[in-house]
Amino acid sequence: MDEALAENTSLFLLDLNFGADNSIKVTVDGDSGVPLSECIRISRNVEHNLDRETEDFSLEVTTPNITDPLVHVRQYNKNLGRTLIVRTKEGKFEGKLEAIHDNEIILTWKQREPKPIGKGKITVEKQQTIPLDKIEQAKVKIIF
């Protein structure tokens, strides 16, 4: 597996799962997506290094679903500028992923609030810095 990923450094492993039924599921992502040709290349590399005559198996090489949570820091880089829904112990935040610094992300969003003086509301820009180790779940918001 490491050999297959080393051939294209823009790819990274998200999950490697071995099932009780001799199934192998490899989930990979890339800094700018993963073309089908790379999934095929990785599949062939893994299959080449295993012996079906010794043990039969099924192999699936896949990419993450758009609804799957972000699990690797490189996925945040890939989603800069997109709207994320981030859940922490302190609450739930929804905003545009503006930046990633060291071990934290910065989300921004616009919100209507009452005027400090007088009637009516004004639109203000909010910002939240969230340490990566405090994130329980982060997903890209699908906007149609």
C-alpha atoms as one frame of an Amber mdcrd trajectory, in Angstrom:
protein
   0.000   0.000   0.000   2.754   2.458   0.953   4.479   1.712  -2.348   1.323
   2.551  -4.341   0.798   5.834  -2.498   4.475   6.785  -2.764   4.134   6.909
  -6.565   1.747   9.868  -6.251   2.481  12.050  -3.214  -0.749  14.031  -3.662
  -2.672  10.922  -2.500  -3.107   9.847   1.100  -4.694   6.899   2.884  -7.879
   7.563   4.852  -8.880   4.036   5.808  -7.796   0.436   5.321 -10.384  -2.094
   6.436 -10.113  -5.888   6.469 -13.458  -7.689   6.695 -14.121 -11.101   8.228
 -15.223 -12.277   4.760 -11.720 -11.656   3.307 -12.749  -8.303   1.923 -10.297
  -5.433   1.760 -11.533  -1.858   1.462  -9.024   0.906   0.817 -10.192   4.529
   1.013  -7.851   7.138  -0.441  -8.138  10.854  -1.014  -5.979  13.370  -2.813
  -5.018  16.994  -2.418  -6.928  17.752  -5.620  -9.192  14.711  -5.872  -8.507
  11.172  -7.028  -8.999  10.187 -10.653 -10.371   6.733 -11.438  -7.060   5.808
 -13.054  -5.333   6.223  -9.662  -7.881   3.949  -7.944  -7.206   1.323 -10.615
  -3.433   1.730 -10.223  -3.623   1.332  -6.441  -5.924  -1.674  -6.778  -3.521
  -3.384  -9.176  -0.578  -2.625  -6.894  -2.312  -4.122  -3.845  -3.546  -7.132
  -5.807  -0.060  -7.716  -7.251   1.368  -7.950  -3.717  -1.198 -10.490  -2.498
  -1.569 -14.135  -3.512  -5.133 -15.164  -4.404  -4.080 -18.820  -4.524  -3.089
 -18.692  -0.857  -6.160 -16.746   0.258  -9.020 -15.535  -1.922 -10.170 -11.964
  -1.233 -12.258  -9.134  -2.617 -10.667  -5.735  -3.019 -12.296  -2.327  -3.256
 -10.340   0.901  -3.695 -12.562   3.923  -3.222 -12.599   7.629  -2.436 -14.571
   9.253   0.380 -18.199  10.161  -0.158 -18.968  13.899  -0.102 -21.143  13.280
   2.978 -18.346  11.556   4.927 -16.721  13.531   7.757 -13.257  14.978   7.244
 -10.763  12.728   9.034  -7.360  13.887   7.782  -5.824  17.359   8.056  -5.059
  17.334   4.323  -8.801  17.152   3.664  -9.193  20.573   5.286  -6.623  22.039
   2.877  -8.532  20.517  -0.015 -11.754  22.180   1.180 -10.491  25.727   1.757
 -13.212  28.191   0.752 -16.035  25.692   1.207 -18.722  25.822   3.867 -18.165
  23.363   6.708 -20.412  22.197   9.508 -18.152  21.598  12.507 -19.253  20.024
  15.776 -17.237  20.443  18.984 -18.097  19.920  22.648 -18.726  23.674  22.860
 -21.273  23.668  20.040 -21.917  23.516  16.329 -20.429  26.002  13.873 -21.232
  26.534  10.224 -19.051  28.753   8.117 -16.623  29.161   5.281 -13.253  27.511
   5.889 -10.995  30.551   5.578  -7.666  29.212   6.783  -5.736  26.419   8.411
  -2.927  27.428  10.757  -0.762  25.002  12.697  -3.340  22.807  14.439  -6.465
  24.928  14.037  -8.983  26.055  11.453 -10.701  29.407  11.022 -14.357  29.579
  10.004 -16.159  32.797   8.990 -19.834  33.518   8.412 -22.248  36.446   8.191
 -24.974  36.896  10.745 -27.797  39.381  11.264 -27.750  41.052  14.685 -29.687
  43.898  16.298 -28.136  47.337  15.831 -26.242  48.558  18.899 -28.345  51.737
  18.833 -31.793  52.050  17.354 -34.121  49.624  15.699 -33.350  47.132  12.969
 -30.571  44.713  12.260 -27.149  44.847  10.661 -25.084  42.115   9.020 -21.855
  41.363  10.855 -19.057  38.981   9.976 -18.227  36.406  12.624 -15.096  34.321
  12.958 -14.319  31.237  15.012 -10.925  29.618  15.512 -11.256  25.915  16.289
  -8.335  23.672  17.331  -8.277  20.472  15.268  -8.095  18.325  18.412 -11.389
  19.846  19.636 -13.316  18.892  16.478 -15.639  15.955  17.042 -16.910  15.987
  13.462 -16.500  18.205  10.414 -18.405  17.834   7.159 -18.578  19.817   3.959
 -22.008  21.399   3.561 -23.539  20.357   0.276 -25.008  23.391  -1.480 -27.157
  22.981  -4.582
